[in-house]
């Protein structure tokens, strides 16, 4: 088992740079849906890698290896480039109101300037920065002094900001206000089987109230059953993401998914 793990990590270390360079990495897109109207409002860009020797590579391993090899900027740029290409395709298909989100780790902010990187990529593709949302993990707001400058630069450049996996860390409401976050993505831990869990229902209802008070939209991750979706709607939740609505899909497949929901999606756009 130890040898297999070492071989796995050695293959990642050896081949990640080339995979970024030659386009072997794939970026898939998972829809974010207005649960009241069941129409697409956005997509999240998610990196995928099928390695020819070791098979599917877990996305966290891709991110971890990129950080170890000092390739975080190249990886984020690669994903952002694909996200902008997808945004252009959305425009061409008549869905100009649909956003695309890109994940970033706060650790990256100490390595390079994320606003400069994303501004350059968006400008190259002629994409309005307001169409791109930057998702950061919740630990970024534990010490806002370390990320405030980078987030302010992203916000001033016109990009939207979201906090991912909200509820699993130790967020301060004061920090959420000071950082001017646009959306909170509630972790799937609180969503799975919520129709049968009164404690999760109470917590999500409280988060809905917090979101309204702070003028932040909530996105509920991990919506997988109609029962959970109905419960979330009853609690006042609007936007959901999960397998009930659609998995992460290759760009062409995502566009086909959008065509099947075109009437509803265009009503939102």
Buried (B, 14 or more C-beta within 10 A) or exposed (E): EEEEEEEBBEBBEEBBBEBBEEEBBBBBBBBBBBBEEBBBBBBBBBBBBEBEEBEEBEBEBBBBBBBEBEBBBBBBBBBBBBBBBBBBBBBEBEBEBBBBBBBBBBBBBEBBBBBEBBBEBBEEBEBEBEBBBBBBBBBBBBEBEBBBEBBBBBBEBBBBBBBBBBBBBEBEEEBBEEBBBBBBBBBBEBBBBBBEBEEBBEBBBEBBEBBEEEEBBBBBBBBBBEEBBEBBBEBBBBBBBBEBBBBBBEBEBBBEBBEEBBEBBBEBB
